[in-house]
Amino acid sequence: MLRWLRPLVGALLLLEGAAALSFLHHRYEELVQALFRVQSQCPYVTRIYSIGRSVEGRHLYVLEFSDSPGMHEPLEPEFKYVGNMHGNEVLGRELLLQLSEFLCEEYRRGNERITRLIHDTRIHIMPSMNPDGYEVAAKQGPDSNGYLTGRNNANGVDLNRNFPDLNTLMYYSREISGPNHHIPLPDNWKSQVEPETLAVIQWISSYNFVLSANLHGGAVVANYPYDKSQDQRFRSHRRTVNTPTPDDKLFQKLAKTYSYAHSWMHRGWNCGDYFADGITNGASWYSLSKGMQDFNYLYTNCFEITLELSCNKFPPEEDLERQWMANREALVAFIEEVHQGIKGLVSDENNNGIAGAVISVQGISHDITSGDMGDYFRLLLPGTYTVTASAEGYQPKTVTTTVGPAAPSLVHFQLKQEVVRKPPERKASGTRMNKALQKKVVPRATRRGTQR
């Protein structure tokens, strides 16, 4: 019953004073206008920035919601939504534009839930990661759009198969007891990725994102890592090889948060497929190499899932309102999931933040690191955990803390510098000293008593 109660209560809060929205497909120029319209309506809690350009020169715009736009506030988590990675999967693009308008309008109305969310979270919304592909798909429109028309970028590359393959490195590293987090990129990685992929990698390297979702179409299911199967013997498209992360239970909970807040995703039967609870492990569905959600987990602190939101990749405009109503509560509820687990500051004895400190949780072999200001965010399910903070040049510190089902537990670490003790100098014995002196050659100039 509790699983159904939370989405219902949340939906009732959102219904209060819901804004009248336009349900249209937006070409690139119209998308840009919509974003700047939201920014002009809510100038004090929004900011628009571009992370780069597509192959054809279109900006990859992001709309930020925060009570301090453009600034990271300590202990305030960073969240992101990314839509339209595949250019012909357009529902996510339109839902994120609707969400942007909705957050602005409800903030202006004084909706307590939305106001609290914007004040306590830094939210980044990228409606389109593949604007070039979208334009190709949009020219054909919903009625004649093919399954692959506009899917790739302008260079014909599938952006969700274009990230550095850290899974293979991780699986090899696992065999030698190596890490499965913050895996370094190959030396030549920039030459192997597209401009859109490069821009996203630089983006997620610049912000300490905690939670994320990327929005797709063609199915209705919440998909969680790993996407790539460890068993490389299977190379067919479809297979059932469940490949869980060390945070598998947490990822299942995150996926269920969206599926059960969605109007019908949780029912399981959609688009001719069945997924229990409306969720699936990515590799259990089919193995995907060089995908974005696995890359987030293996390279950054960010926990990302993939949301497949519609059977029809390019739904007609008359279906957009129904889809918005089906996803609205889920989109908001998923953002709220960033506020769970533990968070805190890692500092030295002078209260200076320590960037890059490693936060390890006993029993979960996946570490995260502190941000530039020394603050960290570790998503965890309710329970009791033993947590260690460590940093180079400092003595590690371990604490035991209990995580509840509501707000995150606040756990600070103050680390002491390691005392570097020099080993005592060994004095040469008299015999060795005498021999050393006997062998020493005295320069001729010194013997003569002259100086240069």
N, C-alpha and C positions, 0 to 999 in steps of 0.2 A: 504493500500500500504506500509506503514512504516513497518508493521509486516513482509512483504516479503523482504523489501529492506536491512535490517540489515544482515540477513543470506547470502544474495547474495554478498554484499560487503565483508563480512568476508571471504566467500569462495574464492572470487577472490584473496584476500590477501594470503590465504593459498596455492593457486595453484602456486604461484610464487616460482619456484625452489623446487617443492615438491619432497621429497626423494623417492627413489625406495626401497620398503619394501618387505620382504618375507612374504607370506601368508600361514602359516603352523600351524597345531595344535602342541602345545608345552607340552610335558610331564614335570614332575617336574624338572628333571635335566636340560632339555632344557630351561625351564622357568628361572631357576636360572642363567644359562649361558647368556640368553638374557638380564636379568637385569644387570648383571655385565659387559656385553659388552657395554651397554648404559652408565653405570657409568664410564667406562674406556675412552669412547669417549667424555664425557662431565664431566671431573673430578671436575671442578671448580664450577659447578652449580648443582651437584647431590650428593646424599648420599644414601647408602643402609643400612637399619637396620631391625632387626627382632623384632616383638612384642611378640614372643613366639613360641611355637611348637604345632603341631596338635597331635591328639591321638597317631598316629604312628610315631611321632617324626620329621615330616617335618617342616621346618621353615615357619613362616608366614611373608614373606618378604614384605617390603615397600620400594619403590623408591621415594626419595624426590627430588624435583626441587626447587631451591632457589638461589639467588645471595649470600646468606650466609648459606650454608647447615649446618644443625645441630644446628642452632640458631634461636630463635624467635626474630625478629626485631619489636620494638614497632610500632604500627599502621599498621603492615603488616599482613593481615588476613591469617588464616590457612584454607586450603581446602583439602578435601579427596575424592577419588574414591575407592570403594571396589567392587571387582568382584568375581564371582565364589563362592558365598555363598552356593548355591546349586551345588554340584559337577558335575552334569550332564548338567548344564546350562552354556555352555562354551564360548559363543560368547563374553560376557563381559570380560572374561579372555584374549582372543586374542585381543580384541579392546584396552584394557589397555596396553598390550605389544606394540601394534602398536602406540598408543598415546605416549608412553615413547620414542620410537625410533624417532617418528615425532618431538616431542618437542626438543629433543637433536639435531637432524639434522637441524631443522629450526633455532635453536639458533646459531648453528655454521655458518649457511649461513647468519646470520644477519637479519633475518625476524623481522621487527620492532614490529609487533603485538606480536609475541611469545617472543621476548626479553623483551618487556614491561611487559608481563604477568608474566614471571619468576622473573623479578626484583621486581615486586610489590606484588607478591603472594608467599606464601609458600605452594607448592602443594605436597600432599602425595598420592601415587598410590599403592594400594595393589591389584595385579592382581588376587590372589586366597586366599580366606578365608577358603576354604575347599579343600586343596590339596589331602587329602586322598580319599574323595569322587570322585574327578576328576579321579584319577588313576583307580578306579573301573569302571567308565563310559568309560574311554578311552580304556580299554582292550576290550570292546565290539565294540567300534568305532561308527561312525555316522550311519552306515547302520542298525545295529541290536540293537541300544541302546534303552532300554525301557524307559517309561515315568518316572519311579522312580529309575531306576538303577543308583546308585552313587549319588542320591540326598542328602542323609544324610551323616553325618560324620562316622568315623569308629566305633562308638558306636551305630550307627543306629538312631541318633537324628537329627531332622530337626533344623538346626541352626537358622533359621528365626522363630522358635517357642520356643526359648530357653532363651530369655532375661527375666529379672525380669518383672512381670506384673505390670507396673506402671500405666497403663490405669485404672485398677480397683480401685487402690488407688486414682487416680485423680478424677474419677467419684464420688466416695464416698466423697472425699474432697470437690468437687464442691457443694454437697448438704449442706455442712456446711460452705460454702464460704471460702474454703481453697485454696491453691495455685495449679496451674497446671504447675509449673516449678521447676526444681531442687528438685524433690521429692526424699527424702532419700531412700536408698535401704533397703530391709528387712535384719534383722540381719543374717539370714542363707543363703543369696543369693549365696555365693560362692559354697556351697554344692549342689546347684540346677542347675548349669550351666556346660557346656562342656568346655574343655581346650581352644578351639578356641573362644568361647564366652567370657570366662574369660579374655583372652588376649585382645580382642577387647574392652571390658569394661575398662580395665586398661589403654589401649591406649587412648581412647577418654576422660578418666579422666586426662590424663597427658598433653594433648594438648588442647588449647582453640579453637577447630574447630568452624568455622562460617557457612560453607555450605558443603554439602556432597551429593553424590548419590551412591546407591548400584545397581549393574547391574545384571539383571536376564534375563530369557528367557521363552518362551512358549506363549507369547503374544507380541503385539507391542503397548505400551501405557506408558505414564509418570504418575505414581501413587503418590499421595501425602497424608499426614496424615489428619485425623486419620485413621489408618488401622483397629482399633477395634471399633465396634459399642458400643454405650452406652447402647442400649436396649438389655439386656441380655435374653430377652424372645425368641429372634430369635437365633436358634442354627443350622440352616441348612447352607450348604456351600455357596449357592448363595442367595443374598438378595439385596435390594436397600434401605439402610438406610444411607443417607448422614450424616456424622459425622464430621463437620468442626472444625478446630482449631481456636483460636482467630486470627491467621494470615492466614485465609483461602484465602483471595484475593492475598496476597503475594505468597502463595504456588501455586495458580493457575497460577500466572505470571511466576514463576520459571519453572513449568511444561511446560507451553506453549513455553518458551524460548527454551527448548530442542525439543519439538515436531515440532515446526515450522522451526527449523534449520535442522531437520532430513528430509531426502528425501521424506518419505511417511508417517511417523507417524501421522502428522497433518490431513491427509485425513480422518481419523476416521475408515474406514472399513479395518480391518486387521484380519487375522486368524479366520474369521467367526464371529468376534465381531465388534460392533460399539461403539466408544467413541468419542463424540463431541470434536473437536480440538485435538484429540489424547491424552486426559488427563482424569484422573478420581480420585475422592476421593476414598481412599482405602476401607473404610467401605461401600461405595455405590456400589462397585464392589462385594466384599465379605468380611466378618469380619475376621480379623486375630488377634490372641492373641499372646502376647509375641514377637512381631516383632521388628526388629532393627530400623526402621525409627521412629516409635513412641517413642522408648526408647531414641533415640538421642534428640528428642524435649522435652521430659519430664524430662530428667536427666541432660542434658548439655545445652550449648548455641547454639548447632548445629542444623541447619535446613536441614533435609535430605529428599530426595525423592527417590522412587524406579523406576528404568527404566527397563521396559520389552522390549527387543530389537529384538526378532525374534520368529516367529512361531515355527521354528525348534529349539529345545533346543540344539542339537549338529549338527550344519550345516556342510556339507561337505567342504573340503578345497577349492574347486573351487568356493564356494560362499563367502569366507572370504573377498576377495578384494571388491566385490560389497557392502558388509555390511560395510566395513571400509569407503568407499567413502560416504555411506549414513549417517554415524554417525560422521565423522571427524569434520565437522564444528560444529555440535551440542555439541560434547565433549568439544571443546574449548570455545564455546559461553557460556556454562553453567558455566565453571570456572570463566568467566568474571563477572557473576552475583554476585560473592562475593563482588564486588566493587560497592555497592549501599547502600542507607540508610544513616546512620550517624556512625561516629566513633570518638574516641578521647581518652584523658587521664583523669583519675580521680586521683587527687593528693591532698595532704594536703598543709598547708600554707608554708611549706618548700620545696615544689615541689617534695616530695617523693610520688611515686605511691601507691595507695591504692588498694590492691587486694581484690576481693570479693565484691566490691561495687555493689549495685543493681541499674540497669538502668530500669526505668519504663516509659512507654509511655501511656499518657492519652488516654483512649478509647480502648486500646489493653491489655487485661488482661493476659499478658505473659511477664515476666521480664527476662532479661539476666544479667550476672555479669561480672565485669572486671577481667582480667587475672592477673597473678603474677606480671606483671610490671605496673598494673593499667590501661592498655589500654583496650578498649571495642569496640565491633562492633555490631551494631543493624541494621539488614536488614529491610528496609522499602520501601514502594512504594512512588513515588513522592507525595508531599503534605506538609502541615504545621502541625507540631506536638508540643505538650507540653511534655517535657521530664524532668524527675526528677532523680537525682543521690543521693543515700543515702548509708551510711555506719555506722556501730555501732561505737558510740563515736563521731560522727560528725553531724553537722547541715546539713540537706538535702538542695539541691539547685535545683531550677526549672528554665528552660529556654524554650523559644519558638523558633523553628528553622524551616526552609523550606528545604525540600529535592527535589533536581532536578532529571531529568531523566538520568543524566550521572554519574559523579564521586560522591562519598559519601560526605556529608557535614561534616566538621570538627567541633566538638562541645566538648570543654574541660570543665571539672568541677574542680574547686578548692574548697575543703570543709574546713570549719572552725571547729575546735574541739568544742564540746559542753562544756559549762562552768557549772561545777557541783557546785552548791551552797549548802552549808550545812545549814540546818534549824537552826535558832537561838536557843541557849540553854535556856531552861525554868528554871528560878530560883525559888527555893522552897520558899513559903511564910514563914514569921517569925514563925507563929504558927506551921506549918508543920516541919520546920527546928528544932525548939525546941523539938518537940515530937520525931523527929528522933534522936537527940542527947541524949535525955533522955533514949531512948531504946537501945542505943549503949552500948555494954558490953565491959568494958576495961579489957584487959588481966591482970591476976594476976601478971605476971612478970613485967609488966609496972608499976603497982601500987606500987610494992616494989622498983622500981628504978633499978632493975638488968638488965643485958644484957647477952645474950648467946653468 
